[in-house]
Amino acid sequence: QEVGVLMGWWDCLGRRLGLKLNQRDQAFVNEHLDEAGQFLFSQMSLIDQRHTLRVARYIVQEAAFRRGIDLKHLVQAALLHDAGKVKGEINWGYRALVSILRRLFPRLRDKWALRDKRFSFRYALYVDLVHAARGAYMAKSLGIAPEIVSLIKRHHDTLSGNYEPELALLQTADKKN
């Protein structure tokens, strides 16, 4: 029982220091994701978890103004869209630079990306490059619904004339958050 009290205290300290999700955020995740989804979500860094929570909450707010949106699947996809970025694979110091390269110089990111962990910056570019397909594969492997897997996989694709409104909203939310 003393161990339980100590773990509770340690958990509380982690939340207060911003090293863990707060209870409100964790409740949101638990409400929208099943066990497999929660496992995938837990594999992301805290930075990515917080980002996906902002994306999901933006979608919940915006969906009130849109019709024909599958909100349940879209919120799940929002929470898991960066699951292919596994905790510890992108050095926190590289995050901003990787993001800038993705947005402003995507061809350079594609050219410099290297699947070799010995070159940490180039590996971070590789993870960023493949995270959508990788996250979709992970989600599919865990039995996540095909509609969610598809949104995860395509969340950085260029929209064509025949796109579903869920993908457009996910991309908008991702860019704004």
Backbone hydrogen bonds, N-H to C=O, Kabsch-Sander energy under -0.5 kcal/mol:
donor,donor_aa,acceptor,acceptor_aa,energy
5,V,1,Q,-1.9
6,L,2,E,-2.6
7,M,3,V,-2.9
8,G,4,G,-2.3
9,W,5,V,-2.4
10,W,6,L,-2.8
11,D,7,M,-2.6
12,C,8,G,-2.2
13,L,9,W,-2.5
14,G,10,W,-2.4
15,R,11,D,-1.9
16,R,12,C,-2.4
17,L,13,L,-2.3
18,G,15,R,-1.1
19,L,14,G,-2.8
20,K,14,G,-0.9
26,Q,22,N,-2.5
27,A,23,Q,-2.4
28,F,24,R,-1.9
29,V,25,D,-2.3
30,N,26,Q,-2.7
31,E,27,A,-2.1
32,H,28,F,-1.6
33,L,29,V,-2.3
38,Q,34,D,-2.8
39,F,35,E,-2.1
40,L,36,A,-2.3
41,F,37,G,-2.7
42,S,38,Q,-2.2
43,Q,39,F,-0.8
43,Q,40,L,-1.1
44,M,41,F,-1.4
45,S,85,K,-0.6
49,Q,45,S,-2.6
50,R,46,L,-2.6
51,H,47,I,-2.1
52,T,48,D,-2.7
53,L,49,Q,-2.1
54,R,50,R,-2.1
55,V,51,H,-2.3
56,A,52,T,-2.6
57,R,53,L,-2.6
58,Y,54,R,-2.3
59,I,55,V,-2.1
60,V,56,A,-2.2
61,Q,57,R,-2.1
62,E,58,Y,-2.7
63,A,59,I,-2.7
64,A,60,V,-0.6
64,A,61,Q,-0.7
65,F,62,E,-1.9
66,R,63,A,-1.4
71,L,69,I,-1.6
74,L,70,D,-2.3
75,V,71,L,-2.7
76,Q,72,K,-1.7
77,A,73,H,-2.6
78,A,74,L,-2.5
79,L,75,V,-2.3
80,L,76,Q,-1.3
81,H,77,A,-1.2
83,A,80,L,-2.3
85,K,82,D,-2.2
86,V,84,G,-1.0
87,K,43,Q,-3.6
89,E,86,V,-2.1
91,N,89,E,-0.6
94,Y,91,N,-1.7
95,R,91,N,-0.9
98,V,94,Y,-2.8
99,S,95,R,-2.4
100,I,96,A,-2.5
101,L,97,L,-2.5
102,R,98,V,-2.5
103,R,99,S,-2.1
104,L,100,I,-3.2
105,F,100,I,-0.6
105,F,101,L,-1.6
109,R,105,F,-2.2
110,D,106,P,-2.5
111,K,107,R,-2.2
112,W,108,L,-2.7
113,A,109,R,-1.9
114,L,122,R,-2.0
116,D,114,L,-1.9
119,F,116,D,-1.8
120,S,118,R,-0.8
123,Y,119,F,-2.8
124,A,120,S,-2.1
125,L,121,F,-1.9
126,Y,122,R,-1.8
127,V,123,Y,-2.8
128,D,124,A,-2.3
129,L,125,L,-2.3
130,V,126,Y,-2.3
131,H,127,V,-1.3
134,R,130,V,-2.9
135,G,131,H,-2.7
136,A,132,A,-2.1
137,Y,133,A,-2.3
138,M,134,R,-2.5
139,A,135,G,-2.6
140,K,136,A,-2.8
141,S,137,Y,-2.5
142,L,138,M,-1.3
143,G,140,K,-1.7
144,I,139,A,-2.5
148,I,145,A,-0.7
149,V,145,A,-2.3
150,S,146,P,-2.5
151,L,147,E,-1.6
152,I,148,I,-2.5
153,K,149,V,-2.6
154,R,150,S,-1.8
155,H,151,L,-0.6
155,H,152,I,-1.0
157,D,154,R,-1.7
163,Y,161,G,-0.6
167,L,164,E,-0.6
168,A,164,E,-1.6
169,L,165,P,-2.3
170,L,166,E,-2.5
171,Q,167,L,-2.5
172,T,168,A,-2.2
173,A,169,L,-2.7
174,D,170,L,-2.4
175,K,171,Q,-2.2
176,K,172,T,-1.9
177,N,173,A,-1.1
